[in-house]
Amino acid sequence: MINEQRLRNNLAKNMKYLRLIKRPRISQKALAHYIGTTQRSISRYECGEALPPLYILAGIARYFGCTMDELLQDGLPEKKGRDIKE
């Protein structure tokens, strides 16, 4: 069973990874504008402080071309075959 903290941590890692490998890179502010939320909210998601509402999660997944499941799963960078520098 996956608990909320694990989901927050997975989402944080995956969002940051996807945002940083995007070419050209997208800022938190630009991503927030695209999906209709605030930069502070994006920051909270990437720090693992909160989970977004489903409509925001769907917007994030749509932007990055992945599923909501992929955003919440463990090991997305490893599955994509790339690594990021923390």
N, C-alpha and C positions, 0 to 999 in steps of 0.2 A: 504494500500500500504506500502511495506517495503522499507525503504531508505537504501542507501549504508552504512551509519554509523551503523545502526541496524544490518545489515548483518555482518559487521566487528566485532561488539561486540559479536554477536552470535557465529561466527566462533572462535573468541579468546577464549571464555569460553568453547566451546565444544572441541576444539583441546587440550587445556590444561587439561581438564577433562579426555579425552580419553588417552592422553599420560601418565598422572599420575596414572590412574587405571590399565594400561597395566602391566601384570606380565610376565617377569620382566620388570620394568620400562625402558622406552626408553628415551634417552637424545634427546635434540633438534638436536644435531650434528648427532647422529645416524639416526634419522628420516630424516633429510635433505639428508644424504648420500643415504638412501633407495629410496627416491623419486626423487633424482637428482637436488637438489637445495642447498642453503647455510644455515648454522645455523642462520645467520643474518636474512634471509628471514623467517625462521620458527619463530624466535623471533618477527619479525614485525607482523606476522599473529596472534601470541598468545597475543600480546599487543594491537591488534585492530588498528594498524597503516595502514594496507594495506590488500587488498584482493588478493589472489593468482590468477594466470592465470588458466584457466579451466583444463589444463593438469596436473598442480600441485594439484589442488583441487581433481581431479579424483584419483591421486596417493595417496593422504592423505586418501581419503575415502576407497580406495582399501586396504591400509595398516591396517586401523582400522576395516575393515569389515562392513562398513556402507555405506549409500548412500550420495551423495553430498547434497541432500535435508536435510538429518539429520544433517550434519555438519553446515548448515546455519540456522537451525530452532532454535527457542527459547525454552529453557527448556529441553535440552537433558539430563543433569544429573538427573533431576526429573523423566524423563521418564524411565531412566535406573535404577532408584531406589537407587542411591548412591549419595553421596555428596563428595566434595573435600574441603580441607582446603586451603584457599587463602594464 
